[in-house]
Amino acid sequence: MGSFSIWHWLIVLVIVILVFGTKRLGNIGKDLGSAVRGFKEGIREGEADKAEAKDVKPESGRVIDVVDKDKR
């Protein structure tokens, strides 16, 4: 079994168009494109948040432990 020729792929394409129709396939393409675009924007925002978090430094190197005296 070798790879499919161009004629095999053209027949598959024609069958898919007949089953789903061009309008539905266009909507699927638009939805897929917007999903990929949203994913890329989310990745960019996540990287920007990480960069901002690395830039924030504490004012001093010591840790202050606060205990609420009213609860004792």
Long-range contacts (C-beta under 8 A, 24 or more apart in sequence): none
